[in-house]
Amino acid sequence: MSYDVLVIGGGPAGLSAALNVRARGRSVLVVSNPLEENPLWRAEKVDNHLGMPALSGAELLKAFRRHAEEAGAAFLEGKVLNTVRMDETWYVGIGSDMENAKALVLAGGVARGKKYPGETEFLGRGVSYCATCDGMLYRNRPVAVLGFSDTAKKEADFLSGIGCDVTYFDKPKSCTISGGKTVEQVTCDGETVRADGVFLLRPTMAPTDLFPGLAVDKGYVTVDRKMATNLPGVFAAGDCTGGPLQVSKAVGEGLVAGQSAAAFAAELARKNQ
């Protein structure tokens, strides 16, 4: 299905963006991990969001999500793996599925952690970011899963279920991926195992991995007052644009990004009539 706007990230910024897209009569899809995996979910009390004092992070997220759902936003659980723009349309790969939209809002938060040695070199030659996409290539073969969330554990279970010999590393601090033409082994936190495939299952990918050519400054996405990036039809909001990393800032930026993305989609629709 085609949408006017696709929002990457289901935290405060993404949900605010989705709500404001719907307020302007445009269709919107929010792609995100489960709410429980958002860092805000674990906050015992958030006391600096105007008008909503002393709520837990989980309570805030559930209220934000409910509001966006009631406004008519569509939701899809999953991780965005790649994007490409063709003929004024953005195509977004989510696992093994593909969605498209006229405009995007990047609201996936901060991508924590640097790439491991060997990760870039062996990408596509044993390194993968999606178990359900590439798992069948490694059936009955040894694989390593570097997991950082409950969703990653589910993907590891999927690999075991299709016959892979899985070694699971839970939130590894240091890893090195090595081999010849393809991956042969991985060493994480001092333990070395044989692996024909390595699945790195982080909660979110770095914005520059999703959008080659995206302008960033010190790791944060560069935006203007309309939350527009340097790429056509791509807007950003929340923690990915820099500090302060606060709920109120994320919600406000999401509002602007949602309005801007909706206006961009509307203008494209008028132009192509």
C-alpha positions in Angstrom: 0.0 0.0 0.0 1.1 3.5 -0.7 1.1 6.2 2.0 1.5 9.9 1.9 4.0 9.8 4.8 5.9 7.0 6.4 7.3 7.6 9.9 10.4 5.6 11.0 10.2 5.3 14.8 7.3 4.9 17.2 8.5 7.0 20.1 7.3 10.5 21.1 8.7 12.2 18.0 7.4 9.6 15.6 3.9 9.4 17.2 3.6 13.2 17.3 4.6 13.4 13.6 2.0 10.7 12.7 -0.7 12.5 14.7 0.0 15.8 12.8 0.0 14.1 9.4 -3.4 12.7 10.2 -4.6 16.1 11.4 -3.9 17.4 7.9 -5.9 14.6 6.3 -3.0 12.6 5.0 -2.3 8.9 5.3 0.6 7.7 7.5 2.3 4.5 8.4 4.5 4.3 11.5 7.2 1.6 11.4 8.7 0.8 14.8 9.9 -1.8 17.3 7.5 -2.8 20.1 6.8 0.1 22.5 8.4 -2.0 25.3 11.8 -1.7 23.5 11.8 2.1 23.5 14.3 3.5 26.1 11.6 5.8 27.5 9.5 2.7 28.5 11.9 2.1 31.4 11.7 5.6 32.8 10.1 5.3 36.3 8.8 8.9 36.3 8.8 11.7 33.7 8.2 15.0 35.5 9.1 17.6 32.9 6.5 17.1 30.2 4.0 20.0 30.4 0.6 19.1 31.6 1.4 15.4 32.2 3.3 15.3 35.4 4.6 12.2 37.3 3.7 9.7 34.7 6.0 6.8 33.9 7.6 6.5 30.5 5.4 3.5 29.8 2.3 5.5 30.6 3.4 8.3 28.4 4.2 6.1 25.4 0.9 4.2 25.7 -1.0 7.5 25.8 0.9 8.9 22.8 0.3 5.6 20.8 -3.4 5.5 21.7 -3.8 9.1 20.5 -2.1 8.4 17.1 -4.1 5.2 16.7 -7.4 7.0 17.4 -6.4 9.6 14.8 -6.1 6.9 12.1 -2.4 6.3 11.9 -1.5 2.8 10.6 1.3 0.8 12.4 3.7 -1.9 11.3 6.1 -3.6 13.7 9.5 -4.1 12.2 12.9 -2.6 11.5 13.7 -0.5 8.4 16.7 -1.9 6.6 17.0 0.2 3.5 15.4 3.1 1.6 15.6 4.3 -2.0 13.8 7.1 -3.9 12.5 6.6 -7.4 10.2 8.8 -9.4 9.5 11.1 -6.4 8.5 8.1 -4.3 10.4 6.7 -1.3 10.5 2.9 -1.1 11.3 1.5 2.3 12.4 -2.1 3.0 11.1 -3.4 6.3 12.4 -6.9 6.8 11.4 -8.8 3.7 8.5 -6.4 3.0 8.4 -3.1 1.0 6.3 0.0 1.7 6.3 3.3 -0.1 5.4 6.9 0.6 5.8 10.4 -0.8 7.6 11.7 2.3 9.4 10.2 5.3 9.9 11.3 8.9 13.1 9.9 10.5 12.4 9.6 14.2 14.2 6.4 15.2 16.2 8.0 18.1 19.9 7.7 18.6 21.7 4.7 17.0 23.9 3.6 19.8 27.2 1.8 19.3 29.9 1.9 16.6 30.3 -0.7 13.9 32.3 -3.8 14.8 35.6 -4.6 13.0 34.6 -6.7 10.0 31.0 -5.6 9.9 31.2 -3.4 6.9 33.7 -5.5 5.1 31.6 -8.7 5.3 28.2 -7.0 4.7 26.4 -9.2 2.2 29.2 -11.9 2.5 28.0 -13.3 5.8 26.9 -10.3 7.7 23.2 -9.5 7.8 20.8 -7.2 9.7 17.7 -9.4 9.2 17.3 -13.0 10.3 13.9 -13.5 8.7 15.2 -12.1 5.4 18.4 -14.1 5.1 18.1 -16.9 7.5 17.2 -19.6 4.9 20.6 -19.0 3.3 22.2 -20.5 6.4 19.9 -23.5 7.1 21.9 -26.3 8.8 24.9 -24.1 9.1 26.5 -22.3 12.2 25.5 -18.7 12.7 26.0 -16.1 15.4 23.4 -13.6 16.5 24.5 -10.4 18.2 21.3 -9.4 19.9 20.3 -6.2 21.7 16.6 -6.6 22.4 13.7 -9.1 23.0 12.9 -8.8 19.3 16.5 -10.1 18.5 15.9 -13.1 20.7 12.8 -13.9 18.7 14.7 -13.7 15.5 17.3 -16.1 17.0 14.5 -18.5 17.8 13.4 -18.2 14.2 16.9 -19.2 13.0 16.9 -22.2 15.3 13.5 -23.2 14.1 14.7 -23.4 10.5 17.7 -25.5 11.4 20.5 -23.1 12.0 23.1 -23.9 14.6 22.8 -20.6 16.6 25.2 -19.0 19.1 23.5 -16.0 20.7 25.6 -13.1 22.1 23.4 -11.0 24.4 24.3 -7.3 24.1 28.0 -7.9 23.4 30.4 -5.1 24.3 33.1 -6.0 21.7 33.1 -8.2 18.7 35.3 -8.9 15.7 34.0 -10.6 12.5 36.7 -12.4 10.4 37.1 -14.7 7.5 38.3 -15.0 3.9 36.0 -14.3 1.0 33.1 -14.8 3.4 32.5 -14.8 7.2 34.2 -17.7 9.0 34.1 -16.8 12.7 33.2 -14.2 15.2 34.8 -13.2 18.5 32.6 -11.5 21.1 33.7 -10.5 24.6 36.6 -13.0 24.4 34.6 -16.0 23.0 35.3 -17.2 19.5 32.9 -19.3 17.6 32.7 -20.6 14.0 30.0 -18.9 12.0 29.1 -18.9 8.3 26.7 -16.0 9.0 26.5 -13.2 11.6 23.2 -11.5 12.3 23.6 -8.0 13.9 20.2 -7.2 15.3 20.4 -3.7 16.8 17.1 -1.9 17.6 17.8 0.8 15.0 20.2 1.4 12.2 22.4 4.6 11.8 20.6 7.2 9.7 23.5 7.4 7.3 23.2 3.6 6.7 19.5 4.1 5.8 20.1 7.2 3.8 23.4 7.5 1.9 24.2 11.2 1.5 22.2 12.3 4.5 23.9 15.3 6.1 24.9 14.8 9.8 26.9 16.8 12.3 28.7 14.9 15.1 26.4 11.9 14.5 23.1 13.9 14.6 20.9 14.5 11.6 21.1 18.1 10.3 17.7 19.8 9.9 16.3 23.2 9.2 13.4 25.0 11.0 10.9 22.8 9.1 12.8 19.7 10.3 13.8 19.1 6.6 17.0 17.2 5.9 19.1 17.7 2.8 17.3 14.9 1.1 14.0 15.6 -0.8 11.0 14.5 1.1 12.9 13.4 4.2 12.3 15.1 7.6 13.7 14.2 11.0 12.6 14.8 14.6 13.5 13.8 18.1 16.7 12.4 19.6 18.2 11.8 16.1 18.5 15.5 15.6 20.4 16.2 18.8 19.9 17.4 22.3 18.3 18.0 24.6 17.1 14.4 24.6 13.8 15.2 26.2 10.2 14.1 25.6 8.9 17.6 25.1 11.5 18.5 22.5 10.8 15.3 20.6 7.0 15.9 20.6 7.5 19.5 19.4 9.9 18.5 16.6 7.6 15.7 15.7 4.7 18.2 15.3 6.8 20.3 12.9 8.1 17.3 11.0 4.6 15.9 10.6 3.2 19.1 9.3 6.1 19.6 6.9 5.9 16.0 5.6 2.2 16.3 5.1 2.6 19.6 3.2 5.3 18.0 1.0 3.1 15.0 0.2 0.2 17.3 -0.6 2.3 19.4 -2.9 3.5 16.3 -4.8 -0.1 15.1 -5.2 -1.2 18.5 -6.6 1.7 18.6 -9.0 0.9 15.1 -10.3 -2.8 15.6 -10.8 
